[in-house]
Amino acid sequence: MKKFLVITGFLCSTLYLLAQIKPSTSGNIKASITRGEVVYKKVCLSCHMIDGGGVPHLNPPLAQTAYVLGDKSKIIYIVLHGMTDRIPIEDEYYSNNMAAHTDLNNQQIADVLTYVRNSFGNKASAVTVAEVKAVRIKK
């Protein structure tokens, strides 16, 4: 009987702890994408366009490019610190300067980049506040 009570107590404790675990992050990603869309429309849309297509030879596209879908720290760095380099993306050069967006907080940057990485035909992992913070601290 004592063994049964111990096992029952253990199972109840385990079930209680499992119930406390937050649901999958898919809901969090959806919320981040929704918030990021607001930031995109306010800050990014005028250069990168509503469809993420950019402007040929000036502002690079955000749709299905390795630049956007690749190393998150690179794109975080660009949003935080801007860019003045003439860069090739998908065999085309873009040369319009991008301003640093130090006015955006870590959450806004994570949200807008999560939106970009999951819009315009893109499908990539979310950008987290911790990842943005780590890049912000490096400079």
N, C-alpha and C positions, 0 to 999 in steps of 0.2 A: 504494500500500500504506500509506504514511504517513497519507494522508487517511482511509483505512478504519479504521486503529487509533485515530485521534483521534475519529472519529465513534462508534466502538464504545465507547471510553472514556467519552465524553460520555453516551451512552445508558445505560451501566452505572451511572455516577454518578447520573444522573437517576432511574433505577429504584430505586437504593439509597435516595436521599433520599425518594422517594415512599413507600417501604416503611416509613420511619421516622415518617411522619405518623400521628398517633393516629386510630383509627377514628372514625366520626361521633359527634357528641355525644349521639346518642339513648341510648346506653348510660349516659352520664353523667347524662342527664336521668332515666332510669329509676332509677338509684341515688339521685339527689337526691330523687325522689318517695318512694322507699322510706324513706329517712332522715326526710323531712319528715312522713310519716304518723306516725312514732313521736313526733315533737315535737308534732304536732297533737293526738294522743290524750292526751298528757301535759299540754299547756298550753292548748289552744284548745277542746277538745271540750266542756267543761262549759258554755261560753257559746254556742258556735256549733253545737252538737249534732253527732251522728254523721253526719248527712246534709248538714251545712253549711247547714241551713235557718234557723239562728238562733232567736231567741225574739221573736215579734211585739212591736213597740214598745220592746223592750229591746236585744237583741243582733242586729245586722243579719245577713242571710243572706250566705253566701259563694258561693252557687250562682248562676251566670250573671248577675251584676250588673256594670254598667259600672265600679263601684268596684273590684272585684277584677280585672276583665279589662283595665282601662284603664291609665293611667300607673303604672308599677311604683314610681316613686319615692314616690308618695303612700301606697301601701299599706306600703311599707318604713318610711316615716316614722311611720305609725300604730303599727306593731309596735314600733318602737324607742322612741317617745316617748309612746305612749298617746293617748287622745282623751277629751275631756270635752264636746265639742260635741253638740248635738242635730242630727242630720243626716237629710236625706231621701235615701232610696235606693229607687228604683223606686216613687215616689209614696207611700212610707210613712216615718214618722219613727221614729228609734231614739235613745234617750237614755241608755242605760246606759253608765257610764264604762268605758273600757278602760284597764287598767293598762299602763304602759310595761314592755317586756320587755327591759330592759338586761341581764338575767341570761343572755340567749341570745347566743351568739357569732354572728359574721357568717355562718358556714357553716350554723348551725341556722336562722337567719332566711331565708337563701336557700333552704334545703331546704323549710322549712314553707310558704313562699310559692309555691315551685314546685309543691309538693303541692296547695295550695289552687287554684292557677291551672290545675291539670290534673285536678281531681276534681270531683265533684258536677255533672257535665255540662259543666264548664269545659274549654276547650282554648285555652291561651295559652302564650306563650314562657316559658322558665325565667327565674328570678331568679338572678343570679350573685352570688358573694361580692364581686366588685368593685363591683357596683351598691349592695349593702348598705353596703359600706365608704364609698363616696362620700356616701351619705345620712347615715351616722353622723358623718362628718367635718364636714358642713355645719353642724350644730347649734352 
